[in-house]
Amino acid sequence: MKLEKLLEHIGIIECIGNIDKEVAGIQFDSRKITEDNLFVAQKGVSVDGHRFIDTAIKNGATTIVCEDLPEETKPAVTYVQVEDSNKVLGEIAAAFYGLPSSKMKVVGVTGTNGKTSIASLLHKLFRMQGYNVGLLSTISYKINEKEEVASHTTPDSLKIQQLMAEMVEAGCEYCFMEVSSHAIHQQRIAGIQFAGGIFTNITHDHLDYHKTFAEYIKAKKAFFDGLPKDAFALVNADDKNGLVMLQNTKARKLTYSNRTMADYRCKVMESHFDGMLLNMDGQEIWTRFVGLFNASNLLAVYATAVELEQDKGEVLTIISNLQSVQGRFETIRSEDGKYAIVDYAHTPDALKNVLAAIAEIRTRNEQVITVVGAGGDRDKTKRPEMAQEALAASDKVILTSDNPRSEDPEAIIKDMEAGVEPQYKNKVVSIVSRRDAIKTAVMLAQPGDIILIAGKGHEDYQEVNGVKHHFDDREEVRNCFGLNN
């Protein structure tokens, strides 16, 4: 594609060199540059791409997009100075791949908890209606049923545009994607034309990156501020920040709620281990999901489908047949009647919600035994809160490793132990090995008891000292239950 065409709608500060040239590809990693590529020099969190401009040129780059022009320029190279390289990468990538988001209806889901469930369930629902659909989620990137394991909740902007171009080529009419706060702040969603946005909730998370809760909220709000007027903005009215998201948006404003007046409403009528009876938008339906948080997620799915002009009756019928996303309140039962629930809950609020859902379905004095850890190299302030939430709603708690990454797992557990109040010390134990922690929980459980294994959900690895080792909570539980023999 001609460089001149790629730069048509980009805010340029200064341009040095010829723009009447072909661009064979776009890269932001100088090591991936080939002949006649365009290199975007980004100022990243830990690395400044401007340091690699010379390497990119040596590898074949003939166009450099940057925020700071180098002191010396090469005559055969075109230099384009812009204000924000992160934003421009998305815009140029979108143009290079033919503006794929304008050829589908793209809906973004943001919030601390529920993003994966809502985006994945929307993908399933629209597939069950016969549509070609794309998905970008924490678990995987999908084009219809073709699946690629995800590397990030929201991939980099170049990867997003590549995937969306593939979706368009496959005939996709819709794309549902998770939109993380990191992606919003880093402009990874620049160049995407959204048909709608969904806000689930906002709770304690990612303060290692955003530093303050106010900055975290600001990042989420920026997504809604940028929605066009022909899009819809659907927010959870049960979260106090839901209406904050709507303050400056040009999009059509909509709310959903389990507890208060809203455009879309839902009420839990009955709760059982195998599902719950809901009154959704005035209609009673049985679902295979458990917990108030799942009722909220399903309501968001229903509201989104209706806003995308799907038949209400058909949508409710399909919702009643949907099954939960892997690693989200995934229940495993032993032959002697012990229950294990594997869930991705890795924030204090998510853990609280899952334990509240368990409380809703307890029929007598079953024990609740919770196995929980906290990730390394992430927000340390939530670690004692994770322990507090587990202890408040469990009979026994085992503190253990999650993904320690580069940190000492014992030090992470000590941070969690700081949240253990004196009256709870007799019902908590710390076991560094996650495998041993799960084994201990199963040994402590009696028939009918409920074991919650929280934090990793769908993940099939444990990251220790930068190395990922195979580890799957679900496999571990089945081994302990004797179900894999």
N, C-alpha and C positions, 0 to 999 in steps of 0.2 A: 504494500500500500504506500502511496505517496506521503512523505513527511508533511507536506503542506496540508493535506487532507486531515491527518492526525491532529494537527495543531489548530484546526479551524475554531474550535470552541474552548481553547485553553487560554487562561490568562497569562500572557507572556510579559516579563519585565524587559528582557533584552534577548535578541537573537543574533548570533554571529555565525555567518556561513550560509551555505546553499540549502534551501528547503525544498527545492525541486529535485528530490531524489527518492529512491525506493527504500522502504524499511522492510527488511526480511523477517524481523522478529523483535520482541521486546523482552528485556531482562532487567532485574534489579540486583542480580547476583553476577558479579564480573566473571566468575569461573564458568558460567554457562553461556557466555557471549560467543556467537559465531559471526561469520562475515555479514556485514551490512545490518547488524543489529542496532537497536536503540537501547542505550543504557540509562536507567533512571537512578541517580544517586540520592539515596534517602538518608535522612538523619534518624537512625534507629535509636532504640532505648539504650543499647550497649555499644553499637558500632555505627560509625559515620561512613556511609557509602561514598562520600566524596574522596576518601582516602584511596579508593580503588578505580578512579577514573582512568589513570594511566594504564592500569592492568586491563581494563575493559577495552581501551583503544588498541592495545597490543593484541588482544584476542579477536579483534575485527569490528569493534563498534565504530560506526561512522556518525552517530548522533549521540550527544550527551545532554540529558535533561538534568538540571541541577539547581540548587538554591544559591550556591556561591560559585561564581565563575572562577576557574583556575587562573593563576597569574600568567601562565603561558598557554596559548591556544595553538592547535595544529591546523594548518590550512585545509587539509582534506576532511576535517571533522566539523560538524555543525554543533554549536553550543546553544542551548535554549535555557535561559534563566527564568525560573518561576518562584512564586512565593512559597508554595507547599508541595514538595516532591511527592509526598505520600498521597495527597489528593489527586495530583496530576497523573500518577501511575494508574489509578483506577479509571480516570477519564480517558487517557490514551489507550489503555487496554480495551475499554469498552468500544471505542471507535475502531480499533484494529480488528476486533472480532465481530464487527457489524451491529453494535448496539443490541445485543441479544435480549437484555431485560425488557426492551420496548416491544418485543415480539411475543412475550408471555405475560401472565399476571403473576408478579412476584410479591409474596407476602413475607415480611420479616417478623420474627418473634424475639422479643427481648425481655429481660427480667433476670432475677437471681435464680429462681427455681421454676421448673415447668417448661422451659424452652424446648428441650429435646422431646418430651412427651407430646406437646402440642404440635410441633412441626412434623414429627414422625406420624402422628395419628392423622393429621391432615393429608399427608402423602398417602397413607393407607386408604383413607376415606375416598379420596378422589380417584385412586386407582380402582377401587371397588365399584366406582361409578363408570369406569371404562375410559377414563382420561389418561393421556400420556402426561406424566408428572415428574418433576425433579425435586430433589431433597438435598439440602446442605445442613448436616447436623453434627453434634458431638460424636455420635457413634459412626456415622458413615455418610458418604456422598452417593446419592442414587440418581440414576436416570432410568425411570420406570423400575425394572427389577435388577438392572445392572448395578453392581455395588462396588464401591471403593472404600476401604477403611479410612476413616477421617484422621487427619494429623492435628487439626485444630478445630475448636468450636466453629469459628468462622475463618476460612482459609485466607491467604493473602489475596489482594485484589486482582492480581494477574491470574491466579488459579481460579478465582470466582468467575471471571469473564470467560476463561477457557471452558470451564464446566458448563456455564450457561449457553455458550455457543454450541456445545455438544448436545445440550438439552433441546435447543431450537432445531438442530439438525435431526434429532430423534422425534420431532413433532410434538414436543411438550407444550401444553397450553398453560400450565401452572408450575410455579416453583415455590416451595416453602423452605425458608432458611432461618436458622438461628442467627441472631445478631448479638454478639458479645459486646460488653462495654469496652474491652480492649480494641475490638475491631472498629467501633464507632470513633473512639479517641484517636486511633491510628489511621483513620480515613480509609479503611479497607473496603468500605461499602460505597465509596465514591464511584460515580459512573453507573450506579444501579438505579433504574426507574422502578420505584415500588408502587404496587397497587394497594397495599395496605400494610399496617403495622399493628402488632399486638404487644401489650405490656402485661406481664403476669404479676410481678411483685418486685420489691427490692428490699433486701435484708443484708445482714453483715457478711460481706465477702469482698475479696480483691483489694483490700485496703493496703496491701503490700505494693500495689501498683498505683492506685488512685490517691493514696495517702489519707484522704478525708472522705467521710460519708457524703458530704456535700458535693465533692468532685465526682464521686461515683454516680450520684443522682443526676448531676449535670451531664455526664456522658450519656446516660440512658435518654435523657430529655432531648439531647441534640438529634437523636434519631427521629423523634416525632416532630421536632422543629423543622426538619428538612423534608418532611413528606409533602408531596404536591397536593393541590386543592381537589383533584379528582380521585385521590386515594381515601381510604378510611383509616381512622385511628381508634382501635378498640382497646380499652383499658379496664383492668380489674378494679372495680369501685370498692372492693373490700380491703384494698391496700391504700393507706392514707396518701401515698404518693401518686396514685392512679390519676387523680384529677390534675396534679402538677404537670404530668406528661402532656396534658391537653391544652395547657395555658397559651402557648404560642403557635400551635400547629395550624396549618392552613387546611388540613384534611378534615373530612367529615367526622365529627366526634361521636363516639359510641361507648357505652359502658356495659359491663356484665358483673353479676354479683350472686353470691349464695346467701347474703345476709341483709341487703338493703335494696332500696328502689334502684332500678337500672333498666336499660333498654332490653337486656337479656337476663332472665332470672332462672335460678335452679334451686331446688330444695331436696335434701336427702330424706327419703321417707323411711327406708329400712337399710340396715347394714349387716352383712354376713361375710364369712371368710371367702365365699365364692362370688361375691358381688354385692351390688346395692340397687335398691329401687329409687329412681329419681323422678321428680316432677320437673321437667325441663320445658320452659316456655309454655306451661299449661298442659303438657302431655306427660303421662306416666310411662317410663321405660325402664326395663331391667338392664343393667350393665354388668360386665365382668370385672369391673374395677372396684377398689375399696378406698374409702377415705374422703374427707371433705376436700382435700387438695386435688384429688382426682376428679371430683365432681366439678370443681372450678376449671380444671384443664379441659374436661369434656364440654363444658359450657362454652369455653373460648373456641373450641373446634367447631361446635354447632353454629355459633354466632358468625364465625368467619365464613363458613360454608354458605350460610344464608346471605351474607353480604356479597358473596361471589355468585349470587343468583341461582343457588341450587334449591331444589324442591325440599321444603321443610320435612314433609313426611318421609321421603326417601332418606334424607340425612339422619333422622331419628332412628329409622330402621337399621341403617348401617352402624350407627353408634352403638346400638344394642348388641351388635355382633363383633365389635372391635375387641382386640385383646391388648393387654398392656405392653409397653415397650420393654425390651430386654433390660434386665437389671433395675427395673423400676417396680418396686413392691412385688418382686418375683417370688412366689411361694413354692416351697419344696416340703413335702410331707414324708416323714419316715414311716416304715411299716408298723411301728408301735405307737404312732399318733403324735409324734413331736412335729412342730411346725418351725420351719426356718424361712425368714423373709430376707431376701437380698435386695438392698436398695442403694442407689447412688448418693443418697443424702450425705453431703459433705459440707454443709453450712449449718449453723445452729438452728435456723428457722426450718430448714428442710428436715432435720432430725426431729425437731419438735412436731412437725406435721405428720411424719411417718408414725411416731409413737402415739400421737393422738388418734390416728387411724386404727392402730392396733387396739387402743383403749375402747374404741367404738365397737369392735367386734368380739371383745372378750366376753365370754358368757358366764364364767364363774371366777374362781381364784387361781387361774393359771398364772404361772410365773412368766415374767418378761425378762429375758436375759439379753442384754445388748452388748455387742462387740463393736467397738468404734475406735478409730484413730484420727489422725490429722496429717495432711500432706506437708512435706518439707519444702523449703524455699518458697513458701506462700504466706499469706496473712497469719502472723503469729497471734494476733489479738483474739482470734476466734477460738483458739485451742481450749482455754479454760471454759469458755461458753459451751463448747461441744460436750465437755464432761458434765457440766451443770445440767444441760438439757437431758442427757442420757440418764443421769442419776434421778432427776425429778420424776421420771415416768417409767423407771425400770426397777425390778426387784434385785437384779444383780447387773453389774457393769464390768466388762473387761476392756481396759484401755490397751491398745496395741498399735502396731505399725500400720500405716497406710502406704503411701509412696514417699519414703523418706528423702528421695532424691539425693542431694549432696549433704544433707544434715544427718547428725547422729540420731537414730530413732529413739534412743533412751532419753535424749535431751528434749525431743518433741513430746514424749509421754510425760516428762516432768512438767512441761508447760501446761499440759492438760490436767495433771494432778493438782496444779495450783487452783483449779476451779472446784476441787472437792471440799465441801464444807465438813466440819467435824462430825456432824450427825450422820454423814453418809459414808464415812471411812470404812465401816464394817461391811459394806456391800459392794466394794470396788476392789479389783485386783488388776495389776499391770503385768502383761505378758508381751515381751517384745516381738516374738515370732507370731506373725498373723496366723500361720497354720496351727500352731499350738494353742493360740487363743480360741480359734474356732473349735478345735477338738475339745478344749476345756468346757466351752459353752454347751456343746452337745452332751458331754459327760454329766454336767450339772443339771441338765434338763430332764424332766419327767414327762411321760406321755401326756399330751395336751398342752404342754408349755410352749411358749413362743420365743424363738431365738431371732433377734434382729441383727443382721450383719450389715453394717452401714459404711458408706464412704466410697466404695469402688464400683458397685453395680455391675455394669456391662464389661468393665475392663478385664482383660485376660492377662495382665502383667503386673509386676511390682517393680518400681524403679528404685534401685539402690546404687548410690554413687555414680549416677549417670547411666547405668546399665539396666535395661529392661529384662527381667526374668519372667518366664511364664508363671502366672499365678491367677487362678480364677476362683473367686469365692464360691461360685455355684458348684464347681467341680469338687472343691474341698468339702462342702456340705454333703454332697452326694456320696463321697468317699466315707465320711463319718457315719452317714446313715446306712451304709452298705448297699447303696443303690447303683453303684458303678461296677459291682462284682458280677 
